[in-house]
Amino acid sequence: MRVSWFKDRIEIISPGGPYGNVTPENFGEPGITDYRNPNLAATMKILGFVQIFGRGLAIARKELEVNGNPPMELNVNQSVVACTIRR
């Protein structure tokens, strides 16, 4: 994953694209999840790095709205997930 900070935006790029049950069409819908490494995902939850699977984008969208930011821009395809957050 790469996070780049600019004066007017933040860009988050995650190589690999969606996996399993998650497709470019349903990416970001609450409750639709799948993991390349389910053991790592479970460990992250046990250690407290994850609260609820499949809710991060919904929370981010809500917080951006509360903060007065424009909606995040998502570019999802089979090889990459890219998110731009603007001021």
N, C-alpha and C positions, 0 to 999 in steps of 0.2 A: 504494500500500500504506500502511496505517496501523497503527502499533504503539502500543498503550496499556498502560502499566504501572500496576497497582493494588497495594494491600497484599497481596491474596490471590491475584492472578492476572495473567497477561499475555494481552492479546487482540491477535491479528493478523488484519487484515481486508484482503483483496485483491479489489478489484472486477474484474468481468469473467467470473468463473466458469471452469470447465474449458473446454478447447479441443480440437478435432480428435478424435484417438483417445482422449483422456481424457474420461471421463464422471463424473457424480456417483457412479455405482455402482462404478467401478474406480479412482476417485481415490485416490492414495497407494499403489497396488500397485507394487512394484519393477519397473522396466523398462518401464512404460507411460508414455510421454512424448509430448508434441507441443508445438510452439512457435508462437506468433503471429508471431514474428520470428526465424526460424532463423539469420539473419546475426548478430543481436545475441547469440543464445545461443552460437554458435560463437566469436564474439569474446570473450565472457566466459570461455569455457573456455581459449582461447589465452592470455588475460591472467592466468589463474590464479584467477579468481573462482569457478570451478566445477571440482570434481574429477571427479565422475561424475554424469551426468544421471539423474534418476529415483530417487535414493537418499536424498535429504534427509529425508523423513518417516520412513523406516525407521531412520535414524541418530538422529533426534530421539526417536522412540519408545523406542529402546534406552537412550539416555542418560537420559531421564526415569525409566525403570524402575530403572536403576543408581543414580540419585540419590534414589530413594524417592518420587518424585512420582506422583500419579495419572496415568493415560493422558490424552493430549491429547484435547480434544473438538473434532471437526470438523463444521462445517455447510457442506455443499457443495451449491450449486444452480447454475442456468444463469447467474445474475447476480453471484454472489459466492462467495468461499471465506473462511470464518471459522474461526479456530483459537483455542481457549482453553486456556491452560496454567495449571494450578492448583498452589498450594504443596503 
